[in-house]
Amino acid sequence: MARHNLDRPLPADDPTDAALTEEALAELDSGMGIPLADIKAWVESWGTDDELPPPEARRFR
């Protein structure tokens, strides 16, 4: 079941952006994603001595 709500097509101003958005939505629909807590921890580590690597997508359901 899709967790996003798109009542209309994605803007086609930039076909690359639209394709990447479709790919990202498909990953979310399949249960893959990066939890917000992981992103927050990564961003908060920027500029510190213990900077974290970018988080990777994982199955969340």
PLY file of the C-alpha trace (Angstrom):
ply
format ascii 1.0
element vertex 61
property float x
property float y
property float z
element edge 60
property int vertex1
property int vertex2
end_header
0.00 0.00 0.00
1.39 3.39 -0.99
2.18 5.74 1.89
2.28 8.85 -0.26
-0.69 10.79 -1.61
-0.25 11.94 -5.17
-3.57 13.00 -6.63
-1.94 14.34 -9.75
1.08 13.50 -11.91
4.51 14.72 -10.87
5.69 17.93 -12.54
7.47 17.20 -15.80
9.63 20.34 -15.77
12.73 18.21 -15.38
12.40 14.59 -16.54
15.40 13.59 -14.42
13.81 14.97 -11.24
10.52 13.27 -12.06
12.27 9.94 -12.70
14.24 10.17 -9.44
11.07 11.02 -7.53
9.25 8.04 -9.06
12.20 5.79 -8.13
12.22 7.09 -4.55
8.46 6.57 -4.18
8.79 3.02 -5.52
11.49 2.31 -2.92
9.22 3.61 -0.16
6.33 1.51 -1.46
8.58 -1.57 -1.30
9.42 -0.86 2.35
12.88 0.64 1.83
13.90 4.01 3.20
16.09 5.97 5.57
14.53 6.62 8.97
14.36 10.30 9.92
16.25 9.59 13.16
19.20 8.28 11.11
19.19 11.41 8.93
19.00 13.69 11.99
21.92 11.89 13.68
23.98 12.19 10.50
23.27 15.92 10.06
23.94 16.62 13.75
27.34 14.94 13.41
28.50 17.30 10.67
31.53 19.34 11.68
32.27 17.19 14.72
35.24 14.92 15.34
32.87 11.93 15.10
31.12 12.77 11.83
28.93 9.88 10.69
28.81 8.50 7.15
25.59 9.14 5.21
22.86 6.72 6.30
21.84 3.96 3.93
18.36 2.83 3.01
17.09 -0.26 4.76
13.88 -2.22 5.02
11.64 -0.54 7.58
8.55 -2.74 7.43
0 1
1 2
2 3
3 4
4 5
5 6
6 7
7 8
8 9
9 10
10 11
11 12
12 13
13 14
14 15
15 16
16 17
17 18
18 19
19 20
20 21
21 22
22 23
23 24
24 25
25 26
26 27
27 28
28 29
29 30
30 31
31 32
32 33
33 34
34 35
35 36
36 37
37 38
38 39
39 40
40 41
41 42
42 43
43 44
44 45
45 46
46 47
47 48
48 49
49 50
50 51
51 52
52 53
53 54
54 55
55 56
56 57
57 58
58 59
59 60
